[in-house]
Amino acid sequence: MNLKKLKDEMIKEGTPDGIMAQFDFDGSAVVACQKMEELLTEEQRLSFMEKQGCCKSGKRDKDCKAFAKEHKDKPLTEKLDLLKNVQYMADNRLNGDGTISIMMGCIGNNKWCSCGTVKKLGGPIHLTYCGCCGGHFLYHYPNALGISMTLKKVKPGEFVYEIKVKE
């Protein structure tokens, strides 16, 4: 999580000065997430955190773009099933309400979490922080599937995305 990027996004979205003054953007990302919990709605937190995702280039990006070309004519359900086989793209499912869930057995607080910050801290991390990882998938999944998505909810072990109609 990049606190400068978070600050810039909060300013861009018109977060009131009184709320901004309560953040230490030179401090800890974990503390910033705790402040977000206190001061912002879930919708606001997700909006800011989905823009924080890391690992948006390199092999993952190339793999997802190649996947998109190879499977562009397949239906979404088939693409989702096939995407489970792409390295680092986690498990997924299309939910009955039309949302997509991406499941990781490592969200939050356990030692298998792939997030470098969580590994360093070794302690409990609030799910708001995990929204950063949700931003990672929010970048790669639309590229691979040829759709647009919005992060709707972060739950233990699961990110839930709404599919947006491309205009």
Secondary structure, 3 states (H helix, E strand, C coil): CCHHHHHHHHHHCCCCHHHHCCCCCCCCHHHHHHHHHHHCCHHHHHHHHCCCCCCCCHHHHHHHHHHHHHHCCCCHHHHHHHHCCCCCCCEEEECCCCCEEEECCCCCCCCCCCCHHHHHHCCCCCHHHHHHHHHHHHHHHHHHHCCEEEEEEEECCEEEEEEECCC
